[in-house]
Amino acid sequence: MDVVHANPEDARAVAEIHVEAWRAAYRSIVPADYLDSLSIECREAMWAECIAVGIPELLVARKAGVVQGWLSFGQCRDIGSHDTDAEIWAIYVSPSVWSTGAGRLLWLRAKELILEQGFKSCSLWVFPLNERAIAFYHSLGFAHDGAAPKYFELGGVQLEEVRFVTQLLGGLATGPPNKNEE
Ligand SMILES: CC(C)(COP(=O)(O)OP(=O)(O)OC[C@H]1O[C@@H](n2cnc3c(N)ncnc32)[C@H](O)[C@@H]1OP(=O)(O)O)[C@@H](O)C(=O)NCCC(=O)NCCS
């Protein structure tokens, strides 16, 4: 399996995995009506734009030319984060190949790039009910950092996300706070 930056032709496969993995992973978390309404075409357009702009960076894992999963990352978007804080914006693997190593390979390549770019920590947000993802993140060295949860509404239901963080260089992240710090 190869992990490389996505090219414009990957937008469709990325969108398909995005929708497929949401439906498989979030069936007991997100209302079914909302999951059923997800549009591959909308996501394809969104990912085509991201690939063109390069924000967030998008990596795809390919086996025999077929995209198995993807990971997007960039600067941490949290208010009060530092310039040295990176964030996994999203990671999704095709349900048919869960637990075969694609997610781990995606993270290992992202981590190399994140370190090359000078980041010292990496965070992500996850539904506390997403046990598979939480076990996966623990196995990679991420831990819940105690930050206040985020709440938002999806399909008429209030959902909670919690933050997981890993320190990449063994210390606390440093550097000037972002301009939007409150
Ligand atoms: C969470 C997710 C990204 C993990 O990706 P993945 O490709 O399934 O993860 P991996 O296969 O690399 O690792 C998962 C487990 O499989 C095991 N594994 C890895 N390679 C393996 C192999 N060749 N054969 C069998 N098992 C293997 C790993 O040990 C790991 O187990 P552990 O966590 O107990 O250590 C994926 O399950 C997914 O897309 N979930 C739905 C979307 C989602 O929740 N995304 C996160 C949103 S915050």
PDBQT file of the ligand as one rigid body, heavy atoms in Angstrom, charges set to zero:
ROOT
HETATM    1  C1  LIG A 201     -10.731   4.681  12.640  1.00  0.00    +0.000 C 
HETATM    2  C2  LIG A 201     -10.168   4.247  11.278  1.00  0.00    +0.000 C 
HETATM    3  C3  LIG A 201      -9.695   5.464  10.504  1.00  0.00    +0.000 C 
HETATM    4  C4  LIG A 201      -8.977   3.309  11.550  1.00  0.00    +0.000 C 
HETATM    5  O1  LIG A 201      -8.468   2.895  10.279  1.00  0.00    +0.000 OA
HETATM    6  P1  LIG A 201      -8.096   1.353  10.019  1.00  0.00    +0.000 P 
HETATM    7  O2  LIG A 201      -7.478   1.275   8.677  1.00  0.00    +0.000 OA
HETATM    8  O3  LIG A 201      -9.282   0.506  10.305  1.00  0.00    +0.000 OA
HETATM    9  O4  LIG A 201      -6.991   1.136  11.157  1.00  0.00    +0.000 OA
HETATM   10  P2  LIG A 201      -5.787   0.067  11.150  1.00  0.00    +0.000 P 
HETATM   11  O5  LIG A 201      -6.153  -1.146  10.406  1.00  0.00    +0.000 OA
HETATM   12  O6  LIG A 201      -4.536   0.760  10.777  1.00  0.00    +0.000 OA
HETATM   13  O7  LIG A 201      -5.707  -0.253  12.661  1.00  0.00    +0.000 OA
HETATM   14  C5  LIG A 201      -6.881  -0.720  13.327  1.00  0.00    +0.000 C 
HETATM   15  C6  LIG A 201      -6.585  -1.987  14.028  1.00  0.00    +0.000 C 
HETATM   16  O8  LIG A 201      -6.307  -3.023  13.123  1.00  0.00    +0.000 OA
HETATM   17  C7  LIG A 201      -5.100  -3.707  13.485  1.00  0.00    +0.000 C 
HETATM   18  N1  LIG A 201      -4.384  -4.069  12.274  1.00  0.00    +0.000 N 
HETATM   19  C8  LIG A 201      -3.501  -3.314  11.627  1.00  0.00    +0.000 A 
HETATM   20  N2  LIG A 201      -3.028  -3.982  10.560  1.00  0.00    +0.000 NA
HETATM   21  C9  LIG A 201      -3.655  -5.171  10.543  1.00  0.00    +0.000 A 
HETATM   22  C10 LIG A 201      -3.599  -6.286   9.681  1.00  0.00    +0.000 A 
HETATM   23  N3  LIG A 201      -2.773  -6.316   8.617  1.00  0.00    +0.000 N 
HETATM   24  N4  LIG A 201      -4.404  -7.322   9.926  1.00  0.00    +0.000 NA
HETATM   25  C11 LIG A 201      -5.229  -7.288  10.998  1.00  0.00    +0.000 A 
HETATM   26  N5  LIG A 201      -5.312  -6.256  11.854  1.00  0.00    +0.000 NA
HETATM   27  C12 LIG A 201      -4.528  -5.218  11.629  1.00  0.00    +0.000 A 
HETATM   28  C13 LIG A 201      -4.332  -2.705  14.277  1.00  0.00    +0.000 C 
HETATM   29  O9  LIG A 201      -3.514  -3.369  15.231  1.00  0.00    +0.000 OA
HETATM   30  C14 LIG A 201      -5.402  -1.899  14.926  1.00  0.00    +0.000 C 
HETATM   31  O10 LIG A 201      -5.797  -2.498  16.089  1.00  0.00    +0.000 OA
HETATM   32  P3  LIG A 201      -5.548  -1.724  17.465  1.00  0.00    +0.000 P 
HETATM   33  O11 LIG A 201      -6.182  -0.363  17.293  1.00  0.00    +0.000 OA
HETATM   34  O12 LIG A 201      -6.246  -2.564  18.473  1.00  0.00    +0.000 OA
HETATM   35  O13 LIG A 201      -4.066  -1.668  17.624  1.00  0.00    +0.000 OA
HETATM   36  C15 LIG A 201     -11.227   3.457  10.459  1.00  0.00    +0.000 C 
HETATM   37  O14 LIG A 201     -11.680   2.383  11.217  1.00  0.00    +0.000 OA
HETATM   38  C16 LIG A 201     -12.388   4.312   9.999  1.00  0.00    +0.000 C 
HETATM   39  O15 LIG A 201     -12.375   4.863   8.919  1.00  0.00    +0.000 OA
HETATM   40  N6  LIG A 201     -13.438   4.418  10.831  1.00  0.00    +0.000 N 
HETATM   41  C17 LIG A 201     -14.633   5.182  10.461  1.00  0.00    +0.000 C 
HETATM   42  C18 LIG A 201     -14.376   6.635  10.355  1.00  0.00    +0.000 C 
HETATM   43  C19 LIG A 201     -13.922   7.225  11.634  1.00  0.00    +0.000 C 
HETATM   44  O16 LIG A 201     -14.405   6.927  12.702  1.00  0.00    +0.000 OA
HETATM   45  N7  LIG A 201     -12.948   8.132  11.508  1.00  0.00    +0.000 N 
HETATM   46  C20 LIG A 201     -12.421   8.862  12.626  1.00  0.00    +0.000 C 
HETATM   47  C21 LIG A 201     -13.248  10.074  12.851  1.00  0.00    +0.000 C 
HETATM   48  S1  LIG A 201     -12.671  10.987  14.279  1.00  0.00    +0.000 SA
ENDROOT
TORSDOF 0
